[in-house]
């Protein structure tokens, strides 16, 4: 396997399709993008967990901004 990092110059980017050795057809790529039912449930749980962590901080910053005026 070729070391792709050594081939990248300063203005180039590595894309996913550069790292895939075999061609993937469109139907297979669309299938890979879809989440299973189990993954969708996990995504919802993760989003709620992140919201519970971030939202109090956002409210606190908003209140501090209001008080500062």
mmCIF file as Biopython writes it, N, C-alpha, C and O atoms, coordinates in Angstrom:
data_model
#
loop_
_atom_site.group_PDB
_atom_site.id
_atom_site.type_symbol
_atom_site.label_atom_id
_atom_site.label_alt_id
_atom_site.label_comp_id
_atom_site.label_asym_id
_atom_site.label_entity_id
_atom_site.label_seq_id
_atom_site.pdbx_PDB_ins_code
_atom_site.Cartn_x
_atom_site.Cartn_y
_atom_site.Cartn_z
_atom_site.occupancy
_atom_site.B_iso_or_equiv
_atom_site.auth_seq_id
_atom_site.auth_asym_id
_atom_site.pdbx_PDB_model_num
ATOM 1   N N  . UNK A ? 1  ? 0.845   -1.180 0.000  1.0 0.0 1  A 1 
ATOM 2   C CA . UNK A ? 1  ? 0.000   0.000  0.000  1.0 0.0 1  A 1 
ATOM 3   C C  . UNK A ? 1  ? 0.888   1.240  0.000  1.0 0.0 1  A 1 
ATOM 4   O O  . UNK A ? 1  ? 1.885   1.298  0.720  1.0 0.0 1  A 1 
ATOM 5   N N  . UNK A ? 2  ? 0.530   2.203  -0.789 1.0 0.0 2  A 1 
ATOM 6   C CA . UNK A ? 2  ? 1.308   3.420  -0.941 1.0 0.0 2  A 1 
ATOM 7   C C  . UNK A ? 2  ? 1.036   4.360  0.225  1.0 0.0 2  A 1 
ATOM 8   O O  . UNK A ? 2  ? -0.088  4.445  0.718  1.0 0.0 2  A 1 
ATOM 9   N N  . UNK A ? 3  ? 2.056   5.050  0.651  1.0 0.0 3  A 1 
ATOM 10  C CA . UNK A ? 3  ? 1.897   6.046  1.702  1.0 0.0 3  A 1 
ATOM 11  C C  . UNK A ? 3  ? 1.363   7.327  1.060  1.0 0.0 3  A 1 
ATOM 12  O O  . UNK A ? 3  ? 2.112   8.070  0.426  1.0 0.0 3  A 1 
ATOM 13  N N  . UNK A ? 4  ? 0.064   7.577  1.227  1.0 0.0 4  A 1 
ATOM 14  C CA . UNK A ? 4  ? -0.574  8.712  0.563  1.0 0.0 4  A 1 
ATOM 15  C C  . UNK A ? 4  ? -0.135  10.047 1.155  1.0 0.0 4  A 1 
ATOM 16  O O  . UNK A ? 4  ? -0.113  11.058 0.453  1.0 0.0 4  A 1 
ATOM 17  N N  . UNK A ? 5  ? 0.212   10.060 2.424  1.0 0.0 5  A 1 
ATOM 18  C CA . UNK A ? 5  ? 0.609   11.319 3.040  1.0 0.0 5  A 1 
ATOM 19  C C  . UNK A ? 5  ? 1.882   11.870 2.406  1.0 0.0 5  A 1 
ATOM 20  O O  . UNK A ? 5  ? 2.035   13.086 2.288  1.0 0.0 5  A 1 
ATOM 21  N N  . UNK A ? 6  ? 2.779   11.009 2.006  1.0 0.0 6  A 1 
ATOM 22  C CA . UNK A ? 6  ? 4.016   11.488 1.406  1.0 0.0 6  A 1 
ATOM 23  C C  . UNK A ? 6  ? 3.786   12.040 0.006  1.0 0.0 6  A 1 
ATOM 24  O O  . UNK A ? 6  ? 4.591   12.833 -0.483 1.0 0.0 6  A 1 
ATOM 25  N N  . UNK A ? 7  ? 2.697   11.630 -0.649 1.0 0.0 7  A 1 
ATOM 26  C CA . UNK A ? 7  ? 2.410   12.091 -2.002 1.0 0.0 7  A 1 
ATOM 27  C C  . UNK A ? 7  ? 1.632   13.395 -2.027 1.0 0.0 7  A 1 
ATOM 28  O O  . UNK A ? 7  ? 1.472   13.990 -3.093 1.0 0.0 7  A 1 
ATOM 29  N N  . UNK A ? 8  ? 1.150   13.850 -0.892 1.0 0.0 8  A 1 
ATOM 30  C CA . UNK A ? 8  ? 0.316   15.050 -0.835 1.0 0.0 8  A 1 
ATOM 31  C C  . UNK A ? 8  ? 1.215   16.268 -0.695 1.0 0.0 8  A 1 
ATOM 32  O O  . UNK A ? 8  ? 2.053   16.340 0.205  1.0 0.0 8  A 1 
ATOM 33  N N  . UNK A ? 9  ? 1.030   17.213 -1.590 1.0 0.0 9  A 1 
ATOM 34  C CA . UNK A ? 9  ? 1.768   18.467 -1.482 1.0 0.0 9  A 1 
ATOM 35  C C  . UNK A ? 9  ? 0.962   19.437 -0.635 1.0 0.0 9  A 1 
ATOM 36  O O  . UNK A ? 9  ? -0.097  19.088 -0.114 1.0 0.0 9  A 1 
ATOM 37  N N  . UNK A ? 10 ? 1.453   20.620 -0.506 1.0 0.0 10 A 1 
ATOM 38  C CA . UNK A ? 10 ? 0.844   21.593 0.390  1.0 0.0 10 A 1 
ATOM 39  C C  . UNK A ? 10 ? -0.575  21.979 -0.031 1.0 0.0 10 A 1 
ATOM 40  O O  . UNK A ? 10 ? -1.409  22.236 0.837  1.0 0.0 10 A 1 
ATOM 41  N N  . UNK A ? 11 ? -0.876  22.028 -1.307 1.0 0.0 11 A 1 
ATOM 42  C CA . UNK A ? 11 ? -2.168  22.498 -1.791 1.0 0.0 11 A 1 
ATOM 43  C C  . UNK A ? 11 ? -3.115  21.362 -2.183 1.0 0.0 11 A 1 
ATOM 44  O O  . UNK A ? 11 ? -4.172  21.622 -2.757 1.0 0.0 11 A 1 
ATOM 45  N N  . UNK A ? 12 ? -2.766  20.134 -1.892 1.0 0.0 12 A 1 
ATOM 46  C CA . UNK A ? 12 ? -3.614  19.014 -2.261 1.0 0.0 12 A 1 
ATOM 47  C C  . UNK A ? 12 ? -4.359  18.497 -1.045 1.0 0.0 12 A 1 
ATOM 48  O O  . UNK A ? 12 ? -3.946  18.721 0.093  1.0 0.0 12 A 1 
ATOM 49  N N  . UNK A ? 13 ? -5.454  17.808 -1.295 1.0 0.0 13 A 1 
ATOM 50  C CA . UNK A ? 13 ? -6.250  17.210 -0.246 1.0 0.0 13 A 1 
ATOM 51  C C  . UNK A ? 13 ? -6.435  15.731 -0.534 1.0 0.0 13 A 1 
ATOM 52  O O  . UNK A ? 13 ? -6.474  15.316 -1.692 1.0 0.0 13 A 1 
ATOM 53  N N  . UNK A ? 14 ? -6.548  14.942 0.519  1.0 0.0 14 A 1 
ATOM 54  C CA . UNK A ? 14 ? -6.854  13.528 0.354  1.0 0.0 14 A 1 
ATOM 55  C C  . UNK A ? 14 ? -8.352  13.364 0.512  1.0 0.0 14 A 1 
ATOM 56  O O  . UNK A ? 14 ? -8.922  13.799 1.513  1.0 0.0 14 A 1 
ATOM 57  N N  . UNK A ? 15 ? -8.993  12.746 -0.458 1.0 0.0 15 A 1 
ATOM 58  C CA . UNK A ? 15 ? -10.417 12.479 -0.407 1.0 0.0 15 A 1 
ATOM 59  C C  . UNK A ? 15 ? -10.635 10.991 -0.184 1.0 0.0 15 A 1 
ATOM 60  O O  . UNK A ? 15 ? -9.738  10.180 -0.411 1.0 0.0 15 A 1 
ATOM 61  N N  . UNK A ? 16 ? -11.837 10.640 0.265  1.0 0.0 16 A 1 
ATOM 62  C CA . UNK A ? 16 ? -12.156 9.234  0.517  1.0 0.0 16 A 1 
ATOM 63  C C  . UNK A ? 16 ? -11.958 8.378  -0.720 1.0 0.0 16 A 1 
ATOM 64  O O  . UNK A ? 16 ? -11.446 7.263  -0.628 1.0 0.0 16 A 1 
ATOM 65  N N  . UNK A ? 17 ? -12.361 8.893  -1.884 1.0 0.0 17 A 1 
ATOM 66  C CA . UNK A ? 17 ? -12.253 8.095  -3.100 1.0 0.0 17 A 1 
ATOM 67  C C  . UNK A ? 17 ? -10.795 7.870  -3.502 1.0 0.0 17 A 1 
ATOM 68  O O  . UNK A ? 17 ? -10.505 6.951  -4.269 1.0 0.0 17 A 1 
ATOM 69  N N  . UNK A ? 18 ? -9.869  8.700  -2.994 1.0 0.0 18 A 1 
ATOM 70  C CA . UNK A ? 18 ? -8.455  8.479  -3.271 1.0 0.0 18 A 1 
ATOM 71  C C  . UNK A ? 18 ? -7.910  7.280  -2.497 1.0 0.0 18 A 1 
ATOM 72  O O  . UNK A ? 18 ? -6.964  6.627  -2.938 1.0 0.0 18 A 1 
ATOM 73  N N  . UNK A ? 19 ? -8.510  6.996  -1.349 1.0 0.0 19 A 1 
ATOM 74  C CA . UNK A ? 19 ? -8.018  5.927  -0.490 1.0 0.0 19 A 1 
ATOM 75  C C  . UNK A ? 19 ? -8.642  4.573  -0.811 1.0 0.0 19 A 1 
ATOM 76  O O  . UNK A ? 19 ? -8.131  3.539  -0.382 1.0 0.0 19 A 1 
ATOM 77  N N  . UNK A ? 20 ? -9.726  4.572  -1.553 1.0 0.0 20 A 1 
ATOM 78  C CA . UNK A ? 20 ? -10.403 3.326  -1.902 1.0 0.0 20 A 1 
ATOM 79  C C  . UNK A ? 20 ? -9.710  2.725  -3.114 1.0 0.0 20 A 1 
ATOM 80  O O  . UNK A ? 20 ? -9.561  3.382  -4.145 1.0 0.0 20 A 1 
ATOM 81  N N  . UNK A ? 21 ? -9.295  1.492  -2.986 1.0 0.0 21 A 1 
ATOM 82  C CA . UNK A ? 21 ? -8.573  0.843  -4.078 1.0 0.0 21 A 1 
ATOM 83  C C  . UNK A ? 21 ? -9.509  0.293  -5.151 1.0 0.0 21 A 1 
ATOM 84  O O  . UNK A ? 21 ? -9.118  0.174  -6.312 1.0 0.0 21 A 1 
ATOM 85  N N  . UNK A ? 22 ? -10.724 -0.039 -4.777 1.0 0.0 22 A 1 
ATOM 86  C CA . UNK A ? 22 ? -11.658 -0.622 -5.737 1.0 0.0 22 A 1 
ATOM 87  C C  . UNK A ? 22 ? -12.765 0.385  -6.036 1.0 0.0 22 A 1 
ATOM 88  O O  . UNK A ? 22 ? -13.080 1.244  -5.212 1.0 0.0 22 A 1 
ATOM 89  N N  . UNK A ? 23 ? -13.335 0.268  -7.203 1.0 0.0 23 A 1 
ATOM 90  C CA . UNK A ? 23 ? -14.420 1.168  -7.603 1.0 0.0 23 A 1 
ATOM 91  C C  . UNK A ? 23 ? -15.701 0.748  -6.900 1.0 0.0 23 A 1 
ATOM 92  O O  . UNK A ? 23 ? -15.987 -0.443 -6.774 1.0 0.0 23 A 1 
ATOM 93  N N  . UNK A ? 24 ? -16.476 1.734  -6.440 1.0 0.0 24 A 1 
ATOM 94  C CA . UNK A ? 24 ? -17.746 1.485  -5.768 1.0 0.0 24 A 1 
ATOM 95  C C  . UNK A ? 24 ? -18.833 2.098  -6.629 1.0 0.0 24 A 1 
ATOM 96  O O  . UNK A ? 24 ? -18.745 3.268  -7.000 1.0 0.0 24 A 1 
ATOM 97  N N  . UNK A ? 25 ? -19.863 1.316  -6.952 1.0 0.0 25 A 1 
ATOM 98  C CA . UNK A ? 25 ? -20.935 1.862  -7.776 1.0 0.0 25 A 1 
ATOM 99  C C  . UNK A ? 25 ? -21.860 2.733  -6.930 1.0 0.0 25 A 1 
ATOM 100 O O  . UNK A ? 25 ? -21.799 2.703  -5.701 1.0 0.0 25 A 1 
ATOM 101 N N  . UNK A ? 26 ? -22.705 3.497  -7.587 1.0 0.0 26 A 1 
ATOM 102 C CA . UNK A ? 26 ? -23.556 4.475  -6.917 1.0 0.0 26 A 1 
ATOM 103 C C  . UNK A ? 26 ? -24.523 3.822  -5.941 1.0 0.0 26 A 1 
ATOM 104 O O  . UNK A ? 26 ? -24.714 4.332  -4.837 1.0 0.0 26 A 1 
ATOM 105 N N  . UNK A ? 27 ? -25.135 2.713  -6.321 1.0 0.0 27 A 1 
ATOM 106 C CA . UNK A ? 27 ? -26.095 2.046  -5.443 1.0 0.0 27 A 1 
ATOM 107 C C  . UNK A ? 27 ? -25.424 1.590  -4.147 1.0 0.0 27 A 1 
ATOM 108 O O  . UNK A ? 27 ? -25.997 1.716  -3.065 1.0 0.0 27 A 1 
ATOM 109 N N  . UNK A ? 28 ? -24.219 1.065  -4.267 1.0 0.0 28 A 1 
ATOM 110 C CA . UNK A ? 28 ? -23.497 0.606  -3.080 1.0 0.0 28 A 1 
ATOM 111 C C  . UNK A ? 28 ? -23.103 1.791  -2.196 1.0 0.0 28 A 1 
ATOM 112 O O  . UNK A ? 28 ? -23.155 1.698  -0.969 1.0 0.0 28 A 1 
ATOM 113 N N  . UNK A ? 29 ? -22.712 2.898  -2.818 1.0 0.0 29 A 1 
ATOM 114 C CA . UNK A ? 29 ? -22.344 4.090  -2.060 1.0 0.0 29 A 1 
ATOM 115 C C  . UNK A ? 29 ? -23.547 4.654  -1.317 1.0 0.0 29 A 1 
ATOM 116 O O  . UNK A ? 29 ? -23.418 5.065  -0.164 1.0 0.0 29 A 1 
ATOM 117 N N  . UNK A ? 30 ? -24.715 4.682  -1.956 1.0 0.0 30 A 1 
ATOM 118 C CA . UNK A ? 30 ? -25.929 5.157  -1.289 1.0 0.0 30 A 1 
ATOM 119 C C  . UNK A ? 30 ? -26.316 4.244  -0.140 1.0 0.0 30 A 1 
ATOM 120 O O  . UNK A ? 30 ? -26.778 4.711  0.901  1.0 0.0 30 A 1 
ATOM 121 N N  . UNK A ? 31 ? -26.127 2.943  -0.325 1.0 0.0 31 A 1 
ATOM 122 C CA . UNK A ? 31 ? -26.432 1.988  0.740  1.0 0.0 31 A 1 
ATOM 123 C C  . UNK A ? 31 ? -25.515 2.211  1.945  1.0 0.0 31 A 1 
ATOM 124 O O  . UNK A ? 31 ? -25.953 2.073  3.087  1.0 0.0 31 A 1 
ATOM 125 N N  . UNK A ? 32 ? -24.254 2.552  1.703  1.0 0.0 32 A 1 
ATOM 126 C CA . UNK A ? 32 ? -23.307 2.790  2.791  1.0 0.0 32 A 1 
ATOM 127 C C  . UNK A ? 32 ? -23.654 4.059  3.567  1.0 0.0 32 A 1 
ATOM 128 O O  . UNK A ? 32 ? -23.342 4.166  4.753  1.0 0.0 32 A 1 
ATOM 129 N N  . UNK A ? 33 ? -24.303 5.027  2.901  1.0 0.0 33 A 1 
ATOM 130 C CA . UNK A ? 33 ? -24.644 6.285  3.555  1.0 0.0 33 A 1 
ATOM 131 C C  . UNK A ? 33 ? -25.850 6.158  4.465  1.0 0.0 33 A 1 
ATOM 132 O O  . UNK A ? 33 ? -26.001 6.959  5.387  1.0 0.0 33 A 1 
ATOM 133 N N  . UNK A ? 34 ? -26.714 5.176  4.236  1.0 0.0 34 A 1 
ATOM 134 C CA . UNK A ? 34 ? -27.914 5.021  5.032  1.0 0.0 34 A 1 
ATOM 135 C C  . UNK A ? 34 ? -27.575 4.396  6.374  1.0 0.0 34 A 1 
ATOM 136 O O  . UNK A ? 34 ? -26.754 3.483  6.462  1.0 0.0 34 A 1 
ATOM 137 N N  . UNK A ? 35 ? -28.222 4.904  7.418  1.0 0.0 35 A 1 
ATOM 138 C CA . UNK A ? 35 ? -28.026 4.348  8.748  1.0 0.0 35 A 1 
ATOM 139 C C  . UNK A ? 35 ? -29.043 3.251  9.000  1.0 0.0 35 A 1 
ATOM 140 O O  . UNK A ? 35 ? -30.190 3.327  8.557  1.0 0.0 35 A 1 
ATOM 141 N N  . UNK A ? 36 ? -28.607 2.244  9.708  1.0 0.0 36 A 1 
ATOM 142 C CA . UNK A ? 36 ? -29.546 1.198  10.096 1.0 0.0 36 A 1 
ATOM 143 C C  . UNK A ? 36 ? -30.452 1.742  11.200 1.0 0.0 36 A 1 
ATOM 144 O O  . UNK A ? 36 ? -30.199 2.816  11.745 1.0 0.0 36 A 1 
ATOM 145 N N  . UNK A ? 37 ? -31.491 1.007  11.521 1.0 0.0 37 A 1 
ATOM 146 C CA . UNK A ? 37 ? -32.437 1.446  12.552 1.0 0.0 37 A 1 
ATOM 147 C C  . UNK A ? 37 ? -31.719 1.593  13.895 1.0 0.0 37 A 1 
ATOM 148 O O  . UNK A ? 37 ? -31.982 2.526  14.653 1.0 0.0 37 A 1 
ATOM 149 N N  . UNK A ? 38 ? -30.826 0.674  14.172 1.0 0.0 38 A 1 
ATOM 150 C CA . UNK A ? 38 ? -30.056 0.706  15.413 1.0 0.0 38 A 1 
ATOM 151 C C  . UNK A ? 38 ? -29.151 1.933  15.462 1.0 0.0 38 A 1 
ATOM 152 O O  . UNK A ? 38 ? -29.039 2.580  16.503 1.0 0.0 38 A 1 
ATOM 153 N N  . UNK A ? 39 ? -28.505 2.255  14.341 1.0 0.0 39 A 1 
ATOM 154 C CA . UNK A ? 39 ? -27.626 3.415  14.277 1.0 0.0 39 A 1 
ATOM 155 C C  . UNK A ? 39 ? -28.409 4.718  14.388 1.0 0.0 39 A 1 
ATOM 156 O O  . UNK A ? 39 ? -27.912 5.688  14.959 1.0 0.0 39 A 1 
ATOM 157 N N  . UNK A ? 40 ? -29.631 4.752  13.850 1.0 0.0 40 A 1 
ATOM 158 C CA . UNK A ? 40 ? -30.460 5.945  13.965 1.0 0.0 40 A 1 
ATOM 159 C C  . UNK A ? 40 ? -30.838 6.202  15.419 1.0 0.0 40 A 1 
ATOM 160 O O  . UNK A ? 40 ? -30.846 7.348  15.868 1.0 0.0 40 A 1 
ATOM 161 N N  . UNK A ? 41 ? -31.151 5.139  16.152 1.0 0.0 41 A 1 
ATOM 162 C CA . UNK A ? 41 ? -31.479 5.276  17.570 1.0 0.0 41 A 1 
ATOM 163 C C  . UNK A ? 41 ? -30.273 5.799  18.339 1.0 0.0 41 A 1 
ATOM 164 O O  . UNK A ? 41 ? -30.407 6.680  19.188 1.0 0.0 41 A 1 
ATOM 165 N N  . UNK A ? 42 ? -29.095 5.255  18.041 1.0 0.0 42 A 1 
ATOM 166 C CA . UNK A ? 42 ? -27.877 5.726  18.691 1.0 0.0 42 A 1 
ATOM 167 C C  . UNK A ? 42 ? -27.578 7.182  18.354 1.0 0.0 42 A 1 
ATOM 168 O O  . UNK A ? 42 ? -27.102 7.934  19.205 1.0 0.0 42 A 1 
ATOM 169 N N  . UNK A ? 43 ? -27.856 7.579  17.111 1.0 0.0 43 A 1 
ATOM 170 C CA . UNK A ? 43 ? -27.625 8.968  16.698 1.0 0.0 43 A 1 
ATOM 171 C C  . UNK A ? 43 ? -28.525 9.926  17.479 1.0 0.0 43 A 1 
ATOM 172 O O  . UNK A ? 43 ? -28.092 11.005 17.883 1.0 0.0 43 A 1 
ATOM 173 N N  . UNK A ? 44 ? -29.771 9.526  17.685 1.0 0.0 44 A 1 
ATOM 174 C CA . UNK A ? 44 ? -30.700 10.365 18.447 1.0 0.0 44 A 1 
ATOM 175 C C  . UNK A ? 44 ? -30.227 10.480 19.895 1.0 0.0 44 A 1 
ATOM 176 O O  . UNK A ? 44 ? -30.240 11.570 20.468 1.0 0.0 44 A 1 
ATOM 177 N N  . UNK A ? 45 ? -29.816 9.372  20.481 1.0 0.0 45 A 1 
ATOM 178 C CA . UNK A ? 45 ? -29.333 9.389  21.863 1.0 0.0 45 A 1 
ATOM 179 C C  . UNK A ? 45 ? -28.087 10.252 21.995 1.0 0.0 45 A 1 
ATOM 180 O O  . UNK A ? 45 ? -27.950 11.005 22.959 1.0 0.0 45 A 1 
ATOM 181 N N  . UNK A ? 46 ? -27.183 10.147 21.037 1.0 0.0 46 A 1 
ATOM 182 C CA . UNK A ? 46 ? -25.962 10.944 21.070 1.0 0.0 46 A 1 
ATOM 183 C C  . UNK A ? 46 ? -26.278 12.423 20.931 1.0 0.0 46 A 1 
ATOM 184 O O  . UNK A ? 46 ? -25.701 13.250 21.638 1.0 0.0 46 A 1 
ATOM 185 N N  . UNK A ? 47 ? -27.193 12.765 20.023 1.0 0.0 47 A 1 
ATOM 186 C CA . UNK A ? 47 ? -27.571 14.167 19.833 1.0 0.0 47 A 1 
ATOM 187 C C  . UNK A ? 47 ? -28.161 14.738 21.114 1.0 0.0 47 A 1 
ATOM 188 O O  . UNK A ? 47 ? -27.840 15.865 21.491 1.0 0.0 47 A 1 
ATOM 189 N N  . UNK A ? 48 ? -29.022 13.975 21.793 1.0 0.0 48 A 1 
ATOM 190 C CA . UNK A ? 48 ? -29.613 14.440 23.057 1.0 0.0 48 A 1 
ATOM 191 C C  . UNK A ? 48 ? -28.546 14.626 24.127 1.0 0.0 48 A 1 
ATOM 192 O O  . UNK A ? 48 ? -28.580 15.600 24.880 1.0 0.0 48 A 1 
ATOM 193 N N  . UNK A ? 49 ? -27.600 13.697 24.196 1.0 0.0 49 A 1 
ATOM 194 C CA . UNK A ? 49 ? -26.534 13.783 25.190 1.0 0.0 49 A 1 
ATOM 195 C C  . UNK A ? 49 ? -25.677 15.029 24.957 1.0 0.0 49 A 1 
ATOM 196 O O  . UNK A ? 49 ? -25.321 15.732 25.903 1.0 0.0 49 A 1 
ATOM 197 N N  . UNK A ? 50 ? -25.353 15.292 23.698 1.0 0.0 50 A 1 
ATOM 198 C CA . UNK A ? 50 ? -24.563 16.481 23.366 1.0 0.0 50 A 1 
ATOM 199 C C  . UNK A ? 50 ? -25.354 17.744 23.685 1.0 0.0 50 A 1 
ATOM 200 O O  . UNK A ? 50 ? -24.801 18.709 24.211 1.0 0.0 50 A 1 
ATOM 201 N N  . UNK A ? 51 ? -26.647 17.740 23.368 1.0 0.0 51 A 1 
ATOM 202 C CA . UNK A ? 51 ? -27.489 18.899 23.669 1.0 0.0 51 A 1 
ATOM 203 C C  . UNK A ? 51 ? -27.527 19.171 25.164 1.0 0.0 51 A 1 
ATOM 204 O O  . UNK A ? 51 ? -27.464 20.324 25.590 1.0 0.0 51 A 1 
ATOM 205 N N  . UNK A ? 52 ? -27.630 18.108 25.967 1.0 0.0 52 A 1 
ATOM 206 C CA . UNK A ? 52 ? -27.665 18.289 27.422 1.0 0.0 52 A 1 
ATOM 207 C C  . UNK A ? 52 ? -26.351 18.851 27.946 1.0 0.0 52 A 1 
ATOM 208 O O  . UNK A ? 52 ? -26.344 19.544 28.963 1.0 0.0 52 A 1 
ATOM 209 N N  . UNK A ? 53 ? -25.262 18.572 27.288 1.0 0.0 53 A 1 
ATOM 210 C CA . UNK A ? 53 ? -23.975 19.101 27.727 1.0 0.0 53 A 1 
ATOM 211 C C  . UNK A ? 53 ? -23.761 20.540 27.259 1.0 0.0 53 A 1 
ATOM 212 O O  . UNK A ? 53 ? -23.197 21.353 27.992 1.0 0.0 53 A 1 
ATOM 213 N N  . UNK A ? 54 ? -24.203 20.855 26.061 1.0 0.0 54 A 1 
ATOM 214 C CA . UNK A ? 54 ? -23.886 22.148 25.457 1.0 0.0 54 A 1 
ATOM 215 C C  . UNK A ? 54 ? -24.913 23.232 25.797 1.0 0.0 54 A 1 
ATOM 216 O O  . UNK A ? 54 ? -24.533 24.379 26.032 1.0 0.0 54 A 1 
ATOM 217 N N  . UNK A ? 55 ? -26.170 22.901 25.828 1.0 0.0 55 A 1 
ATOM 218 C CA . UNK A ? 55 ? -27.214 23.922 25.991 1.0 0.0 55 A 1 
ATOM 219 C C  . UNK A ? 55 ? -27.091 24.725 27.288 1.0 0.0 55 A 1 
ATOM 220 O O  . UNK A ? 55 ? -27.286 25.939 27.247 1.0 0.0 55 A 1 
ATOM 221 N N  . UNK A ? 56 ? -26.781 24.120 28.427 1.0 0.0 56 A 1 
ATOM 222 C CA . UNK A ? 56 ? -26.598 24.968 29.618 1.0 0.0 56 A 1 
ATOM 223 C C  . UNK A ? 56 ? -25.483 25.989 29.452 1.0 0.0 56 A 1 
ATOM 224 O O  . UNK A ? 56 ? -25.590 27.112 29.943 1.0 0.0 56 A 1 
ATOM 225 N N  . UNK A ? 57 ? -24.424 25.608 28.770 1.0 0.0 57 A 1 
ATOM 226 C CA . UNK A ? 57 ? -23.336 26.559 28.537 1.0 0.0 57 A 1 
ATOM 227 C C  . UNK A ? 57 ? -23.771 27.683 27.602 1.0 0.0 57 A 1 
ATOM 228 O O  . UNK A ? 57 ? -23.400 28.839 27.803 1.0 0.0 57 A 1 
ATOM 229 N N  . UNK A ? 58 ? -24.546 27.350 26.593 1.0 0.0 58 A 1 
ATOM 230 C CA . UNK A ? 58 ? -25.037 28.370 25.664 1.0 0.0 58 A 1 
ATOM 231 C C  . UNK A ? 58 ? -25.949 29.351 26.395 1.0 0.0 58 A 1 
ATOM 232 O O  . UNK A ? 58 ? -25.850 30.561 26.190 1.0 0.0 58 A 1 
ATOM 233 N N  . UNK A ? 59 ? -26.823 28.842 27.236 1.0 0.0 59 A 1 
ATOM 234 C CA . UNK A ? 59 ? -27.723 29.711 28.011 1.0 0.0 59 A 1 
ATOM 235 C C  . UNK A ? 59 ? -26.913 30.595 28.954 1.0 0.0 59 A 1 
ATOM 236 O O  . UNK A ? 59 ? -27.199 31.784 29.092 1.0 0.0 59 A 1 
ATOM 237 N N  . UNK A ? 60 ? -25.914 30.022 29.595 1.0 0.0 60 A 1 
ATOM 238 C CA . UNK A ? 60 ? -25.075 30.802 30.506 1.0 0.0 60 A 1 
ATOM 239 C C  . UNK A ? 60 ? -24.347 31.924 29.761 1.0 0.0 60 A 1 
ATOM 240 O O  . UNK A ? 60 ? -24.295 33.053 30.251 1.0 0.0 60 A 1 
ATOM 241 N N  . UNK A ? 61 ? -23.794 31.635 28.606 1.0 0.0 61 A 1 
ATOM 242 C CA . UNK A ? 61 ? -23.115 32.659 27.813 1.0 0.0 61 A 1 
ATOM 243 C C  . UNK A ? 61 ? -24.100 33.736 27.383 1.0 0.0 61 A 1 
ATOM 244 O O  . UNK A ? 61 ? -23.771 34.922 27.411 1.0 0.0 61 A 1 
ATOM 245 N N  . UNK A ? 62 ? -25.302 33.338 26.986 1.0 0.0 62 A 1 
ATOM 246 C CA . UNK A ? 62 ? -26.324 34.308 26.590 1.0 0.0 62 A 1 
ATOM 247 C C  . UNK A ? 62 ? -26.687 35.225 27.762 1.0 0.0 62 A 1 
ATOM 248 O O  . UNK A ? 62 ? -26.790 36.439 27.588 1.0 0.0 62 A 1 
ATOM 249 N N  . UNK A ? 63 ? -26.880 34.652 28.949 1.0 0.0 63 A 1 
ATOM 250 C CA . UNK A ? 63 ? -27.206 35.458 30.134 1.0 0.0 63 A 1 
ATOM 251 C C  . UNK A ? 63 ? -26.069 36.396 30.498 1.0 0.0 63 A 1 
ATOM 252 O O  . UNK A ? 63 ? -26.303 37.553 30.848 1.0 0.0 63 A 1 
ATOM 253 N N  . UNK A ? 64 ? -24.841 35.906 30.418 1.0 0.0 64 A 1 
ATOM 254 C CA . UNK A ? 64 ? -23.691 36.762 30.734 1.0 0.0 64 A 1 
ATOM 255 C C  . UNK A ? 64 ? -23.594 37.921 29.726 1.0 0.0 64 A 1 
ATOM 256 O O  . UNK A ? 64 ? -23.244 39.043 30.095 1.0 0.0 64 A 1 
ATOM 257 N N  . UNK A ? 65 ? -23.901 37.644 28.480 1.0 0.0 65 A 1 
ATOM 258 C CA . UNK A ? 65 ? -23.903 38.684 27.456 1.0 0.0 65 A 1 
ATOM 259 C C  . UNK A ? 65 ? -24.973 39.721 27.767 1.0 0.0 65 A 1 
ATOM 260 O O  . UNK A ? 65 ? -24.734 40.920 27.624 1.0 0.0 65 A 1 
ATOM 261 N N  . UNK A ? 66 ? -26.138 39.274 28.184 1.0 0.0 66 A 1 
ATOM 262 C CA . UNK A ? 66 ? -27.227 40.189 28.514 1.0 0.0 66 A 1 
ATOM 263 C C  . UNK A ? 66 ? -26.878 41.030 29.741 1.0 0.0 66 A 1 
ATOM 264 O O  . UNK A ? 66 ? -27.151 42.230 29.780 1.0 0.0 66 A 1 
ATOM 265 N N  . UNK A ? 67 ? -26.283 40.400 30.724 1.0 0.0 67 A 1 
ATOM 266 C CA . UNK A ? 67 ? -25.911 41.128 31.943 1.0 0.0 67 A 1 
ATOM 267 C C  . UNK A ? 67 ? -24.813 42.152 31.640 1.0 0.0 67 A 1 
ATOM 268 O O  . UNK A ? 67 ? -24.791 43.238 32.220 1.0 0.0 67 A 1 
ATOM 269 N N  . UNK A ? 68 ? -23.927 41.806 30.751 1.0 0.0 68 A 1 
ATOM 270 C CA . UNK A ? 68 ? -22.803 42.686 30.419 1.0 0.0 68 A 1 
ATOM 271 C C  . UNK A ? 68 ? -23.272 43.973 29.742 1.0 0.0 68 A 1 
ATOM 272 O O  . UNK A ? 68 ? -22.584 44.991 29.817 1.0 0.0 68 A 1 
ATOM 273 N N  . UNK A ? 69 ? -24.397 43.943 29.101 1.0 0.0 69 A 1 
ATOM 274 C CA . UNK A ? 69 ? -24.900 45.152 28.424 1.0 0.0 69 A 1 
ATOM 275 C C  . UNK A ? 69 ? -25.328 46.121 29.484 1.0 0.0 69 A 1 
ATOM 276 O O  . UNK A ? 69 ? -25.789 47.218 29.167 1.0 0.0 69 A 1 
#
